[in-house]
Amino acid sequence: MRKRFIAFLCCFASFVVPGGVIYAQADDGSVLPAEDPRPVTTAAPTIPVEHLELLVKPLTKEELVVESDGWRDLLRNNIQQIATLRIGMSQQDEVSDATQESIGSEADAGAVKEADAATERELVDSLPQLQEEKAQLLQRLNVVLGELEAKGGDVESYRQYVGALTGVAVDVTDSATAWAVLRGWLMSEQGGQRWGWNIAKFLVLLIAFYFAASIVSKLVRHAASRVQNASQLMVNFLGKFVKQLVMVIGLIVALAALEVNVTPLLAAIGAMGFVIGFALQDTLSNFASGLLILAYRPFDVGDVIEAAGVSGIVDSVSLFSTHVRSFDNKVMIVPNNDIWGGTITNATASNTRRIDMVFGIGYEDDIQTAKSILESLVKQHELVLDDPAPVIQLHELADSSLNFVCRPWCNTADYWTVYWDITRAVKEEFDRSGISIPFPQRDIHVYHENVKENGQRVQTTPQV
């Protein structure tokens, strides 16, 4: 086999020259071009596909046209043989029925029936072989057409011809023939075996890339979390992004294993990039804002923020939106562009916070006593920090009260605990010490008027 293939290569190299013309040697030793160029690669119709790809690579467009015609003619002859065989099978059935009717002896009828069955089996068994040859010829013709198209040749008519021949026609009214064709296709290397193997590779690659994506995502998360000052948002984003990227690559590889040509798909995606970018300006703006949020880290997962008119706890940040959970457990999905384009208030960005409280006393109450009570309550609370020192001062002479500001410091996580504890303790201690807490009051004056007979009005003393 190897020697024959080498001889074929030598023959191919000695006869094909640039220009697509086959040359021959005249009787006097001169070289004359033949009238009609003949295809060379069709000399071995069962040539391996990878070898055919190498042979057609250096050919010119004109030479490839000749080779395409040659493979098309081989395919046409194969289709003619299949059609002839199908006609023969149909005529065999008609002849068998007529013979059975004309024979009177049961023994002769049985012998004829057995001979007809043997002939029919032989015809049926030949059909899958021809179908296998058809698949091989189609594959090799597509190789030549692909090379011809890459070099600027017109392959539209060839593609239409190949498209008209694709598929296997089966006569479903004849169960034996249908089963034979189906069995032959399933057992053929270019039919059932090939597609079964392709589907198996497709599923295995998808599963393998799924597990690989999970493993790579975990490794990226672990590596990102070890980076100094890396936010949890960035860690989560990198993990999800890498996993999705690996899955997309896996899908493309799996489709290629399924013999799906992904090159036009990738080219179409590239060509549509401008149109998609123009149509999705807002979405791309959200995407860019999401990247800026991840890069500059104005907040992290679990932070309490106020931005874009909403406030709550940050749940997650995707490429296009931020998920914020309100304090009553409602999830709000806010576009990243709205958050990045406005003011972001992060209540939990610092480890410590100052609590601003205002307590009012009456003008008749003792100022020093009230201040001493506030200082004592703040100092006694275990969650209040000594550094920075709390601030307690008379701040305002209001309309109906003297207002003290009370500003202790605490850890961010203890903010509301300290706020509520001190507020309750101040009310209880002021009550015990007789210090009033003013509240808004309004005096209403009611005047009574008496009307005399002459129409004069007399104002009486007002009642309060």
N, C-alpha and C positions, 0 to 999 in steps of 0.2 A: 504493500500500500504506500509506504514511504517512497519507494523508488518511482512508483507511478506518479505520485504527486510532484516529485522533483523533476521528472520528465515533463510534466505538464507546465511547471514553472519555466523550464528552459524553452519549451515551445512558445509559451506566452511572451517571454522576453525577446525571443528571436523574430517574432512576426509582427509585434505591435510597435509602431513608431509614432512619433508625434504627428498629429493631424488626423488620426482616426482612420488611416488608410492601410489596408493589408497589402503587403508587397510579396511578389513571387519572383522566382528566377526563371528567365527565358532559356531556350535551348542553347543560345550562343553564350550564355553566362551573364548577360545583362540583367539588371533588376528592373522589372516593370510593375507598375501598380495594377492591382486587380480591379476589375470593373466595379464590383460590389464588395464593400468591406464586410467582413464576417465577424460575428462576436467570438471572442476567445474564452472568456470566463465560463461560458456554458459548456465547454468541453468536458467538464466534470460536474454534472448537476448536483452531486452530493457533496460538493466541496464544503468544508466547515465554514460557518458564517464569519468567524474571526479571520480566517485566511482570505475570504472574499473581500472583507473590509480593507485588508492590506493591499490586495491586488488592484482594487478600483481607486485607491487613494491618488496615485500619480496620473490617472487618466484625465484627458481633457474633456470638455463638454461634448464635443463631437464624438469622441470615442465612447463616452458613456451613453450617448443616444443609441449607438449600435448595440452596446451590451444590454441596454434596457429592452430594445426590440427583441434580442435573442432570448432573454428570460421570459418576456411576454409570450413569445411563440411557444416556448416549452410549456408554459402554463396553459396556453390555449390547447395544445395537443393533449395535455393531461385532462382538461375539462371535456374534450371530445371523447376520450377513452371512457371517462365516467359516464357520459351521456349514452355512449354506445352500450356500455355494460348495463345501464338501467333499462334501456330498450330491450336488450337481450333477455333480461330477467322477466320483463313484462311479457315478451313473446313466448318465453319458456312456459309461463303459467298458462297461456292460451293453448299452446301445443299440448301440454299435459292434459288439460281438460278434454280437448278433442280426442286425444288418443284413448283416454279412459272410456269414452263413450263408444268408440269403434271396436274395442276389444271385448270379446264375449267370455273368454276363459278367465276364471279368477286367478289362476297361477300366472298366466301371461300378464294380466292386469297388475298383479303384485310386482312382477319383475320390472314392468315398465314404470310403475310408480316409484320403485326403489331407484331405478336409473335416473328418472327425472329428479328425484330428491337429491341424488348425488350431484347431478349437474347444477341444480339450484344452489346447493351448498357451496359448490366451487365458485359460482358467480358471486354469491353473497360474500364469501371470504375474500374475494379479490377487491371488493369495493372499499373496505377499510384501508387496504394497502394504497390504492389510488388516492384516497382522501389524505393519507399520510404524505404521499408525494406532493399533493396539491399544497398542503400546509408548508412543506419545505420550500417549494418553489415560490410561494407567496413571500416567505420570509427573506429569501435571497433577492427577489425582485425589489422588495422594499429597501434593502441595503443599497442596491445600485441606484434606485430612485432618490434615496436620501443624499447620496453623493452627487448625483446629477443636479438636484435642487440646490445644494450648497454651492455649486459652481455656476449657478445662473441659468440652468436649463429649465424648460417648460415641462412640468410633470403632471399637469392637470388632467390630460387625457389618460395617462397611465393610472393615476389615482382613481379616476372614475371607473376604469375597467376593473381595477383591483377591488374597489368597493362593491361592484356588481357581482363579483365572484365570492365575496366573503360570506361565510356561513356554510352549513351543511344541509342540503335538502333531503328530507326523509319522508318516505311514503308511509304515513301512519296507518293506512288501510291494510298494509301487509305487516303483520306483527313480527314475523320472522326476519324480514328485511330490516324493519325499523330497529329491532333488538340487535341485529348483527352490526348495523351501522353505528348504533350507540355504543355497543361493546367495543367495536374497533376504535372509535374515537376516544373512549375512556382509557384504553390500553395503549394508545399510540403515544410516542414520545413528544410529538408536537401538539397533541390534543389534550386528553384528560390528564396524563402524567405531567405535562408541562404546566397546565393551569392549576392542578392540585399542588404541585411544588411551589408555584408562585403564591398561591393563597396561603400556604403554610408559612412561607417566608414572610409574607405581609403580616400575618398575625404574630409570628414570633418576634419580628422587629418591633411591632407596636408594643408588645408586652415588655420586651427588653428595654426599649427606650423609656417606657413608663417607670420601670424600676430604676433605671439609670438617672432619670430626671429627679426622682425622689431622693436618691443618694447624693447627687450633685447639689441639689437644693439644700440638703442638710449640711453638707460640707461648706457651702457658701455661707449659710447662716452662722455656722460655728466660727468660720474665719472672720466674718464681718463683726460678730459680737466681741471678738477679741481685740478689735481695733479700738484704740483709745478715743473716748468721746463719741463713739458711734451710737446713734439713736436706735431705739427699737423699731421705729418706722423704717429707717434705712435697712435694717436687718431683714425685716419682713418683706420689704419691697424687693430687695435683691434676691431673696429666696424664691418668691413667687415669679419674678421675671426670668430667672435662670431656669426654673422648672418649665415654664411655658415655652421658652426658647428651645430647650432640648426636645420638648414634645413636638414642636413645629418641625424641627430638623428631622426627628424620627418619622413624622408623617410623610415628609418629602422622600426620605430614603425608602420607606415602606411602599409608597406609590411607585417609585422607580423599580423596586423589586417585583411589583405587580405588572411591570412592563407598561406603565403609564408614562407617556412622555411629559415630563414636568417642565421641560425647557420653554414651550409656549406659555405655560401658566406663569412661570417666573417673568418672562418677557412682558406678558400682559399686565402683571402687577406693577412692573417698573414703568410701563407706559401710562398706566392709570394713576401713577403717583401724583402727578401735577393736578389732575382733575380731582382726585380724592382730597389732596391738600387744600385746594381752593374751596371745595364744598364743605369741608370739615374744619373751617377756620376756628370756630369756637371750641371744638373738641381738641384741636391741636394746641390752642391757647391753654386749655385746662391741663393738657399733658405737660406743656412747658412749665406751668405754674406748679404742677405736682413735683416735677424734677427740682425746681427751686426750693420748694418746701422741704424736700428730702435732703437737699444739699445744705441749706442754711439752718434747718432744724429749729424753727420758731416754737415748736411744741413737739411732744412725743406721745406715745400711747399712754393713756391714763391721766394725762394732764387736763386740768379744768381751764377751758378757754372761752373767750367771747370774741366772735368774729363773724362778719357778714350778717349781723343782726341776730345771731343765735348764740346760745351759751350752753355748755354742758361738758361732758367728759369725752375725750377723743377715743374712739374705738379703733379706727384704722384709717389708712390713707391709701387709695388706689391710684392708678395713673391719671384718673380724670376727676375724682371726687374724694371728699373727706367725710367719713362717717362720724357723726357726733351724737352721743347719747345724752338726752336731757336728764335733768335731775328727777323727773317723774317717769323715767325709763322709756322715753320715746326716741327712736332713731331718726336723725335728720341727716340727709345726704346733701352736702353742700358742694357745688362746683369749686374746684381748686382755684380757678381764676377769681371768683368772688372773694375767697379768703385771702389770697395773696395780694389782691388789688386794694384791700382795705386795711384798717387797723386791727391788729391781732393782740388781744389781751390775754396773757397767760398767767393765771392765778397761782399756778403751782410750779413755775419755772425756778423759783428760789427755794432754798431749804427753810428759810424763816420768813415770817410775815408779821406786820404790825397790825394790831386790832384797834380800830378807831371807834371809840364809844363816847357818847355825850350824855351826861346826867345833870338834870336841872334841880335846884332847890329854891325855896321861897326867899323873898327879900328879907323876911324877918328871921330866917334861920342863921345859925352860926357858921360862918365860912370855914373856919379852922377845924371845927368838929367834922364837917362833911369831908374836908380834904383828908383828915386823918383816917377816917373810915375807908375811903377809897384806897389810900396808900396801904393800909393794913390788909384789906381784902386782896389786893393785887400781890402783895409780898407773900401772903400765906398760900396762894394757889401754886401747886407743885408743877404745873405745866408752863408757868410763866417764866421766861428766861431773865436772868440777872443782867446779861450783856447781849444786846443793848439794854440800858436801863429804861424802865417805864417812865412815861411823862404824864403827870397829873397836875393840872393847873386850872385856875379860874379863867375861862376863855372869853365869856361874852356876858354882857348885861342885857338880857333880852327883855321883851315887853312885859312878861309876867314871871320870869325866873332868872336865876343866876346859873349859867351853864358852865359845868366843869368838863374839860376834855380828859379822857382816860385812855392812854395809848400804851398798853403793854405789848411785849414781843413774845412770840411762841413759835414752835415748829409749825410748818405749813399744815401738816396732817392734823394738828391739834387746834386749828383755828376756831372752828365752830364750838368745840367743847369748852374752850376758855371763854369765848364770847357769851355762851348761854349761862355758864356757871357764875361768872362775875355779874351779869345782869340780874340774875335771881338773888344772889347774895347781897347786892347793893340795895335792892328793894326791901329785903328782910331786915337788914341792919339799919337802914334809914327809919323804918317803922319803929324799931326798938329804941332808937335814939331820939325819936320825936321830930325828926327832920322831914318836912313835907316835900312832896314831889308835885310841883304845880301842874295843873292841867288847864286847858282853855276854858274860860268862863265868860258868860255874857249877861249883863244886867239889862232887864227889860222894865221900863217905866210905863205905867198905865195911867192915863189921865181921864177923869170923869167930867163931863160937861152937862149942865142943866140949862134947858131952854125955857125962858119965861114966855108969858103970853104975848108980850110986845115984840118978841122975836130976838131979844138980846140973849147972848150966851154968857154964862158965868162959869169960869174955870174953878174947879175944886182942887183940893190938895191931891197931888199924885200918889198912887199906891205902887210900892215897889215890890 
